[in-house]
């Protein structure tokens, strides 16, 4: 197994651990990032397609750049299993603007095609109807319509779409995400929750995980505080990882665990993510003992 000699790798081998691309050494090539992830004890990387022009452009890579990525994956010690598709913050699926919605749907379609081409197993879709506009009954209805269309595209391509709970009332919890899952009624739309977001929004994390049950296809792990969603060091926030992991044991969860961190140009990024992997792994081992 890739990274088997890294800290924490032997204590929870029954799980597949991933690390967010933005936690890896800044400016590194894909081969270097995949190697850093393996060295820190991870088995996969989550690629980011956020609202920046640079990362959105990945969905339209020309043949030469696609070949470079294929080669990096073929020769790499870890894989790229999941995609964090947050570009819909900028181009909203529920936007009142038709051109904005059409661009958002194009991004969704291209993300599904990207995943099918490169073997990305799960595309995590942010639960924002809109982000930079006022949410209304219309934007929420348009978002629901877009998610239903995307689920059908995913089914045709054998790509898993999964909703992420965010700081938005439309999908602020696993319970809210399940309404879309149940409406779509397809195995290709499920839930990929962020337990840090749940805690930051004041949700009962254990209750939410129990509600999600077998619909949970992966889990984002990060620490947070109320209203503070990013860059809270593990162990310094309000997320009760011990209780969350015990709940995962209770529901029989064995999906991928993705550690969400940000590099912020740290010179020791690989060491930082290795310590996080070890800290979380120890808590998981105790919960599943």
N, C-alpha and C positions, 0 to 999 in steps of 0.2 A: 504493500500500500504506500502511495506517495506520502512523504513526510513522516514515515513511521518512527523515525528516530527523534522527532521534535518533542518539546515539552508537552506533557499531557496526552500524547498520542495513544498510549497503551491503556489508559484508564477508562476510555469510553469508545472503544473501537466499533461498537454497535451502531454508532451514529456517523453521519457524513457531515463534516464541518466545512463551512464556507466563510470567506472573508470578502468584504465589500471592496471593490476596486479602488475606491477613494482612500482606503486605509493603507494602500501599498506605496512603495517609494515613488515620490512625485517625479513625473517626467520619464519614468523607466519604460523600456520597450516591453512588449507583451511577453517575450521569453523571460525577461528579467523579473517581471511581476509574478509570473507563474512560478518561477523558481523561489522567489521570496515567500510566496504563500506556502509552498511545500516545506520550506525550511522552518516555517513557524508552526507547522503541524496541521495545516489545512489540506483538505482534499479537493476543494474547488474554489473558484473565484466567481463573484457576482459582478457582471458587467453593468455599467451605468449608461443609460441613455436618458440623460437629463435634459433640461430646457436650454442648455447652451448650444450654439451653432456647431461647435466642434463635435459634441457627442451625438447630436441629432444627425450629423452628416454620416455617421457610421452606418445608418440605415440605407444610405445611397452610395456606399463605397464602390469605386470602380473595380474592375477585375483584378488589377494589380494589388490593391490594398486587401481585397478579399483573399487573394492567394497568400499574402503575408500572414493574415490571421489564421487561415487554414493550416499553414506550415507551423505556426507557433503552437497551435493546439495539437497537431500531430506529434510534435517533438517535445511537448511540455510534460512536466512531472505531475501536473494537476489539470483538471478540466475547467471549462466555463459552463456551469450547470444552469445558472439562473440569470435573469436580466431584471434590473430595477428600472422600470419604464416610468420615469417621472417627468418626461417631456410634456405631458398633458397638463402640467401646471401652467405652462406658457400657452399651449394650444389646447384649449379646454374642450372636452367632448360634449359638454353641455352649454357651450357658449351661445349667447343670443345672436352672435354673428355667424351667418352661414359660411363665409369663407374660413373663419376660424374652425368651425366644426368640420368642414371638409378637410382642412389640413390635419386636424386631430385624427380623423378617421384614416387618412393616408399614413400617418405615423403608426397607427395601430396595425394597419395592414402590413406595412413594411417591417415592423417589429416581429410580427408572426412569421413572415417570410425569412427574416434574419435567423430567428430561432430554429426554424425548420432546416435551413441550410447548414448552420454551424452546430447543431446538436444541443442547443440550449433547451433544457427540459421544461423550465417554468418561466413565464413572463409575468412579473408582478406588476399589476396595474394599480396606480394610486386612486384612492376613493374620492377624488375631487370632481364634483360636477363642474365647478368653476373655481379659480383661485384668485384671479385679479379682477373679477367682476362680482356683482352682487348676485348671490344665489336666490333663485326664485322657484316657484312651482314649475315654470317652464323649463328652466335650466336643469332641474332635477329630472323632469320627464324626458328631456333630450338626452341626458346622461344615461338613463335607464335604457332608452332605445339604442344608444350607441353600444352599450355593454352587451345587449342581446345580439346585435349584429356581429360584434367582435367574437362572441362565444361561438357563433356559427362558423366564422372564418377559422377559428382555432380548431374546431372539430374537423373541418375539412383538411387541415394541415397536420393533424395529430400533435398539436402543441397545447400545453396546459396554460391557461390564463388563470390568474389568482388575484383576488382583490386584497389590497392592503388598507387597513384602517388608518386614518390620518386625522389631522386637526380640522375636520370639516364635518358638519352635522349629517351629511348624506351617508358617509361611511366612517363613522367615528368609533365603531366597535365591530367585533366579530358578529354580534347579533344583527347589526345593520347590513353587513356584507352578505349574510346568509339570505336576506330577502332577495337580493339579486341572483344569488346562486339558485335558490328555489324557483324563481321566476324563469330562469333560463332552462332549468331542468336538463342539464347535460353534464356528463362527467368532465368535460373540458373547461368548465368554469368552477373554481373552488376558492378557498381563502388562504392567503399567505400573510398572517397577521404579524404585527410589530408589538411585542409586549411592552416595550418602552413607551410607545404612543398610547397604549391603553392606560398605563399608569399616569402618564402626564395629563391625560384627559379625565382623570378621576374615576376610571372604570375599575370594577372588581375583576382583576386579571384571572384569578382561578375560575370564577363563574363564567367568564367569557370563553376560556379555553374548554371548559366542559360543554358549553353550548356548541362550540365548533366541532368537537369530536373528530369523526372521520373525514370531515370536510377540510381539515388543516393539512395542506400539502407541503408546508415548510414553515419556518419561524424566524423572524428577525429578532436578534438579541442586542439590546443596548440599554444602558441605564439612562434615566431621565429624572426630572423633578416636575412638579406641577407647572405646566405652561412652558417648560424648558425641554425641548425635544432633541437637542444635539449636543455633543461634546461634553457630556457629563461622564467623568471617569467611572469605570465599573467599581461598585461598592460605595460610591459617594452620592448615589441618588436614592430614589424611593422604591425602585423595582425590587420585589421580594423574589429573587431567583430561586431560592430554596423551595418556596411554596409553588412557584410556577412549574419547576421541574417535577415536583411530587405530583402535580396535576397531570403533567404529560405522562407520567408513569401510569396514573389511574386510567387514562383514556387509551393507553396502549400506543402512544405516538412514537413513531420511528422514522419520521421524515427528516429532511436536512435542516441543520441549524446554521443560520447565517449571521455572523458577527458584524454588526454595522458600526464602523468607526470611520474617522476622518484623519488623514495624515497631517494636514496643515504644515507640510514641509519639514516634518520631524526628521532629523538625521538618523535616528535609530528606529525607523518605522517597523522593521522586521522584528526587532526585540520587543517593541510595544505590543504588536499584535500577538506575538508568541506568549507574552505574559497574560494577555486577555484570554487566549485560548486555554491556557493552563488553569487560570482562576475559574472560568466557567466550567471547564471539564471536571474539576474537583467537586464543584457543587452538583453537577449532573450525576457524578458517580455516587455521591452520598445519597441523593434523592432516589436513585434507582437501586440502591443496595438492598 
